[in-house]
Structures are given as structure tokens and as C-alpha cells.
Amino acid sequence: VQACMQCTDPVCMIGCPTGAIHRRTEEGQVTINDATCIGCATCANSCPYDNIRMVRIRDDQNTMILNQKTSAPVLRATKCDLCAEQMEAVSPACQNACPHDALIRVDMRDKANLAAWLNR
């Protein structure tokens, strides 16, 4: 599994019937709104990098949520959003998990910190 490429012109957003997959206006990450995703898989099928997954949803008691009519598991799209909800508080999960300190979230506008990390 790869991380989302955060494409300049994301084709995964084309055709989403609810607008659940969108670009955040603050930092520009492509994210999926869980509350409006209907699990149609249009975005997952459109991603040229195969980086959007359809996952089974569970409730607060960790019980799989089933469709009331079909009894099939309810699916939602998920992808890397660069830990957008944690922008200031914590570094991204992939950065925390990397044992070699090879990943870091860098504000590309902060040239001094970017240069320092590249030249370490």
C-alpha cells in the first residue's frame, strides 16, 4: 500500500456523487469526509495509483455495521490524508512509524527547515 500522491488534479474526485472526496482549503490535502461517503467506490476505481481502499465500517463497540436491507458489510473509502486532522498536534503516523527517520512533514514554504532536513 502506498501513500496518497495528493495529485495536483485528482481524478479520484471526479464523479463522487456526494462530494465526500475533496481538497481541503487550509493545506490542500485530498481528504474523504466519512460522514458523506456512501461507499460507492467511484474514487477507489478512479485512482490511477490504487491508493484508495474500501474498508468495512465498525461501530463504537467494534461490531461490523451491516446494511439493513442486504445484510452486507457497510463500506467506506479511505486513503492517506497526510494526517490532516493532526497537522499541528502530532506528526503523521507514517513519520512516527518510520524506524530510519526517513520521513518528515515539511512546510514547503519554510525553506530553512526544508534545507536543514535535506542537508542533514
Secondary structure by P-SEA (a helix, b strand, c coil): cccccccccccccccccccccccccccccccccccccccccccccccccccbbbbbbbcccccccccccccccbbbbbcccccccccccccccccccccccccccccccaaaaaaaaaac
